[in-house]
């Protein structure tokens, strides 16, 4: 018998597509000799509870079945209790709508994920820790503030049941409002907080977001650093003209763009702000971001 995993599955991922495809994927893993137990989530945050309880009972190998949001919940169930211990292992069955993290390793989605699990193809992965006024969260993909977070927040709160139309509607309305504002941050190596207005700021462990948008083309998941990307107060027409650059990573060459790899970021926000973190939308009073080098093993 091969390695034993606990698969934490979100049956609602991908509009229910995840639940329909799960059986076939599990059969392939089991036929290859892996032992896979399944725990099904029933509500938002349930994957965090399942992962936390399973880790406490001795489980160290997990599979997140769903999208980025499912992986985010599992990671927040493993941490902070896994800090300072042997890194737990997290594999993926990307059956949801967004699976940006795995895009760093392959564009073959589920097929690549299954092959990696069968081959036990693991690699060391950093975990990002965001301390905020009410506690702390952990993530492995990215956290963003500004335009992209505004689009995600609007979609989640008003158009979550509209499918792809809701996404494009949210983009259109966010473009109409076009709220360029300040997110005062001080990254490692700076003496002063940067409170200039900007379109967005992102803090990235991996390259992609939204499936194929390459926000941080220089990010590396195991280098012990977070990639800070800032795009200044570009105008509407400038953004539209430069949209292709967000997909091939060339936007960081724009005169208003900045990109820097650091280990720590401090925030001086006057109030909570909407953020998008690994596919989830939250409102956080952010205080400090740091990197937990190699805190997780990922199967990818």
PLY file of the C-alpha trace (Angstrom):
ply
format ascii 1.0
element vertex 300
property float x
property float y
property float z
element edge 299
property int vertex1
property int vertex2
end_header
0.00 0.00 0.00
1.28 3.47 -0.88
1.05 6.73 1.00
-2.17 7.45 2.92
-3.98 10.77 2.31
-7.03 12.52 3.66
-8.89 14.13 0.76
-10.94 17.12 1.90
-13.50 17.72 -0.81
-15.83 20.61 -1.53
-18.75 19.12 -3.52
-19.89 22.61 -4.56
-16.58 23.48 -6.24
-16.86 24.39 -9.89
-20.63 24.67 -9.67
-20.89 21.04 -8.56
-18.46 19.78 -11.20
-15.95 18.75 -8.51
-18.28 16.23 -6.93
-19.06 14.63 -10.27
-15.41 14.17 -11.24
-14.12 13.09 -7.84
-14.95 9.39 -8.15
-12.92 8.90 -11.32
-9.92 10.75 -9.88
-10.01 8.78 -6.62
-10.21 5.47 -8.49
-7.05 6.32 -10.40
-5.19 7.16 -7.20
-6.36 4.02 -5.43
-5.59 1.83 -8.42
-2.02 3.20 -8.25
-1.72 2.02 -4.65
-2.55 5.17 -2.68
-4.82 4.92 0.34
-7.27 7.84 0.20
-9.88 8.61 2.83
-12.48 11.25 2.03
-14.00 13.98 4.19
-16.72 16.16 2.63
-17.29 19.79 3.56
-20.79 21.11 4.19
-20.28 24.83 4.68
-17.78 27.63 4.35
-14.89 27.15 6.76
-15.63 23.44 7.24
-12.44 22.37 5.42
-10.43 24.33 7.99
-12.13 22.48 10.84
-11.60 19.08 9.19
-7.90 19.73 8.50
-7.31 21.10 12.01
-8.93 18.09 13.70
-7.21 15.57 11.41
-3.79 17.12 11.98
-4.38 17.08 15.73
-5.17 13.35 15.47
-1.94 12.63 13.59
-2.75 13.00 9.87
0.09 14.64 7.94
-0.83 14.08 4.27
-3.80 15.92 2.77
-5.42 16.49 -0.61
-7.47 19.63 -1.25
-10.27 18.72 -3.68
-11.81 21.83 -5.20
-10.51 25.27 -6.10
-8.15 27.79 -4.55
-10.66 28.48 -1.78
-10.60 24.86 -0.63
-6.79 24.85 -0.52
-6.86 28.11 1.44
-9.16 26.62 4.06
-7.04 23.48 4.40
-3.86 25.53 4.85
-5.55 27.54 7.61
-6.48 24.30 9.32
-2.86 23.12 9.29
-1.43 26.39 10.59
-0.40 27.65 13.05
-0.35 24.23 14.76
2.19 22.84 12.25
4.70 25.64 12.89
8.10 24.43 14.07
7.28 20.81 13.22
7.90 18.51 10.28
6.11 20.18 7.34
2.77 18.59 6.48
2.12 17.56 2.87
-0.65 18.99 0.70
-1.68 17.62 -2.68
-4.40 18.91 -4.96
-7.23 17.69 -7.13
-8.15 20.95 -8.90
-11.80 20.35 -9.63
-13.00 23.89 -8.86
-13.33 27.07 -10.89
-9.95 28.57 -10.01
-6.70 26.66 -9.44
-4.05 29.34 -9.76
-1.40 27.84 -7.48
-0.83 24.69 -9.55
-0.44 26.82 -12.67
3.13 27.56 -11.54
4.00 23.91 -12.21
1.79 22.86 -15.11
-1.14 23.96 -17.25
-2.52 20.39 -17.36
-4.64 20.78 -14.24
-6.15 17.59 -12.86
-3.99 15.28 -14.99
-0.76 16.81 -13.68
-2.09 16.73 -10.10
-2.95 13.02 -10.31
0.41 12.12 -11.87
2.24 14.07 -9.15
0.31 12.33 -6.37
1.00 8.88 -7.84
4.70 9.70 -8.23
4.89 11.36 -4.76
6.38 14.38 -6.48
6.76 16.80 -3.58
8.56 20.09 -3.21
9.14 22.55 -0.41
6.71 25.49 -0.31
6.73 28.68 1.73
3.63 29.76 3.61
2.69 33.44 3.92
1.42 34.65 7.31
-0.68 37.81 7.51
-1.15 39.19 11.00
-4.20 41.43 11.32
-5.92 43.15 14.20
-8.28 40.22 14.83
-5.76 37.39 14.43
-3.79 35.90 11.55
-4.34 34.02 8.29
-2.09 31.83 6.13
-1.89 31.51 2.35
0.24 29.95 -0.39
-0.83 31.86 -3.52
-1.38 35.59 -3.10
-3.12 38.38 -1.24
-4.17 41.49 -3.15
-5.62 44.93 -2.37
-7.09 47.43 -4.79
-8.56 46.79 -8.24
-8.41 42.98 -8.33
-9.73 42.71 -4.77
-12.50 45.19 -5.60
-13.60 43.03 -8.55
-13.57 39.86 -6.45
-15.41 41.53 -3.57
-18.13 42.94 -5.80
-18.62 39.59 -7.49
-18.79 37.71 -4.18
-21.22 40.11 -2.55
-23.54 40.94 -5.44
-23.04 38.61 -8.41
-21.91 35.29 -6.96
-24.68 33.37 -8.73
-24.19 34.97 -12.14
-21.32 32.73 -13.22
-18.95 34.20 -15.80
-21.38 37.06 -16.46
-21.00 38.10 -12.83
-17.24 38.27 -13.25
-17.40 40.54 -16.30
-20.14 42.66 -14.72
-17.93 43.18 -11.68
-14.98 44.20 -13.87
-17.15 46.71 -15.75
-18.52 48.29 -12.57
-15.08 48.43 -10.93
-13.68 50.12 -14.04
-16.52 52.64 -13.89
-15.73 53.49 -10.28
-11.95 53.16 -10.74
-11.01 53.83 -7.14
-7.26 54.38 -7.08
-6.19 54.88 -3.49
-3.42 54.52 -0.94
-2.48 51.33 0.90
0.39 52.49 3.15
3.00 49.73 3.33
6.66 49.50 4.27
8.50 46.61 2.69
11.78 45.25 3.94
14.59 47.72 3.20
12.42 50.85 3.19
12.60 53.48 5.95
9.26 55.14 5.24
5.76 53.87 4.56
4.73 54.22 0.92
1.34 55.95 0.96
1.16 56.90 -2.74
-2.08 56.17 -4.57
-2.08 53.04 -6.69
-4.30 50.77 -8.74
-3.38 47.67 -6.74
-0.78 46.02 -4.54
-0.27 42.26 -4.33
1.82 40.00 -2.13
2.64 36.83 -4.01
4.09 33.43 -3.22
3.30 32.08 -6.70
3.04 33.61 -10.15
-0.60 33.25 -11.16
-4.04 34.41 -10.09
-7.44 34.07 -11.72
-6.24 30.88 -13.41
-4.02 32.41 -16.11
-3.21 35.98 -14.97
0.53 36.21 -14.25
0.64 38.98 -11.64
4.07 38.07 -10.22
6.21 36.50 -12.98
9.32 36.40 -10.76
7.71 34.71 -7.73
9.10 31.37 -6.53
7.13 29.24 -4.08
10.18 28.01 -2.16
12.62 30.93 -2.09
11.72 32.21 1.39
10.45 35.50 -0.06
7.17 37.21 -0.89
6.97 39.01 -4.24
5.56 42.51 -3.74
3.96 43.96 -6.89
2.58 47.49 -7.00
0.98 49.26 -9.95
0.69 53.03 -9.55
-2.30 55.26 -10.47
-2.59 54.21 -14.11
-5.66 55.58 -15.92
-8.57 53.60 -17.37
-7.32 53.70 -20.95
-3.81 52.85 -19.82
-5.10 49.84 -17.92
-7.15 48.62 -20.88
-4.18 49.01 -23.24
-1.93 47.11 -20.83
-4.35 44.32 -19.91
-2.50 41.73 -22.06
0.57 42.37 -19.91
-1.25 41.04 -16.87
-1.44 37.65 -18.59
2.15 37.37 -19.81
3.79 39.19 -16.88
5.09 42.11 -18.93
3.04 44.61 -16.89
5.87 44.79 -14.36
7.92 46.61 -17.02
5.40 49.50 -17.06
6.83 52.79 -15.69
4.22 52.84 -12.91
4.88 49.23 -11.84
7.19 48.08 -9.05
8.25 44.55 -8.15
10.42 43.49 -5.22
11.11 40.22 -3.36
11.15 40.70 0.42
10.73 38.75 3.65
8.50 41.13 5.57
5.88 43.83 4.93
4.34 46.23 7.45
1.02 48.00 7.03
-0.25 51.36 8.30
-3.88 51.20 7.30
-6.46 53.52 8.82
-9.24 50.93 8.65
-9.96 47.39 7.45
-9.74 46.92 3.68
-11.19 44.35 1.31
-8.60 41.79 0.25
-8.61 38.80 -2.06
-6.55 35.95 -0.65
-6.21 32.62 -2.47
-9.63 33.03 -4.06
-11.38 34.16 -0.88
-12.69 37.67 -0.13
-12.11 39.08 3.36
-12.06 42.45 5.11
-8.90 42.76 7.21
-7.13 45.38 9.29
-3.71 44.20 8.10
-0.66 44.81 10.30
2.28 42.63 9.19
3.08 40.01 6.56
5.97 37.59 6.88
7.20 34.37 5.26
7.39 30.91 6.83
10.10 29.33 4.68
9.51 25.71 3.67
6.66 25.29 6.17
4.66 23.07 3.78
5.39 20.29 1.30
3.22 20.45 -1.80
2.60 17.66 -4.29
3.01 19.36 -7.65
0 1
1 2
2 3
3 4
4 5
5 6
6 7
7 8
8 9
9 10
10 11
11 12
12 13
13 14
14 15
15 16
16 17
17 18
18 19
19 20
20 21
21 22
22 23
23 24
24 25
25 26
26 27
27 28
28 29
29 30
30 31
31 32
32 33
33 34
34 35
35 36
36 37
37 38
38 39
39 40
40 41
41 42
42 43
43 44
44 45
45 46
46 47
47 48
48 49
49 50
50 51
51 52
52 53
53 54
54 55
55 56
56 57
57 58
58 59
59 60
60 61
61 62
62 63
63 64
64 65
65 66
66 67
67 68
68 69
69 70
70 71
71 72
72 73
73 74
74 75
75 76
76 77
77 78
78 79
79 80
80 81
81 82
82 83
83 84
84 85
85 86
86 87
87 88
88 89
89 90
90 91
91 92
92 93
93 94
94 95
95 96
96 97
97 98
98 99
99 100
100 101
101 102
102 103
103 104
104 105
105 106
106 107
107 108
108 109
109 110
110 111
111 112
112 113
113 114
114 115
115 116
116 117
117 118
118 119
119 120
120 121
121 122
122 123
123 124
124 125
125 126
126 127
127 128
128 129
129 130
130 131
131 132
132 133
133 134
134 135
135 136
136 137
137 138
138 139
139 140
140 141
141 142
142 143
143 144
144 145
145 146
146 147
147 148
148 149
149 150
150 151
151 152
152 153
153 154
154 155
155 156
156 157
157 158
158 159
159 160
160 161
161 162
162 163
163 164
164 165
165 166
166 167
167 168
168 169
169 170
170 171
171 172
172 173
173 174
174 175
175 176
176 177
177 178
178 179
179 180
180 181
181 182
182 183
183 184
184 185
185 186
186 187
187 188
188 189
189 190
190 191
191 192
192 193
193 194
194 195
195 196
196 197
197 198
198 199
199 200
200 201
201 202
202 203
203 204
204 205
205 206
206 207
207 208
208 209
209 210
210 211
211 212
212 213
213 214
214 215
215 216
216 217
217 218
218 219
219 220
220 221
221 222
222 223
223 224
224 225
225 226
226 227
227 228
228 229
229 230
230 231
231 232
232 233
233 234
234 235
235 236
236 237
237 238
238 239
239 240
240 241
241 242
242 243
243 244
244 245
245 246
246 247
247 248
248 249
249 250
250 251
251 252
252 253
253 254
254 255
255 256
256 257
257 258
258 259
259 260
260 261
261 262
262 263
263 264
264 265
265 266
266 267
267 268
268 269
269 270
270 271
271 272
272 273
273 274
274 275
275 276
276 277
277 278
278 279
279 280
280 281
281 282
282 283
283 284
284 285
285 286
286 287
287 288
288 289
289 290
290 291
291 292
292 293
293 294
294 295
295 296
296 297
297 298
298 299
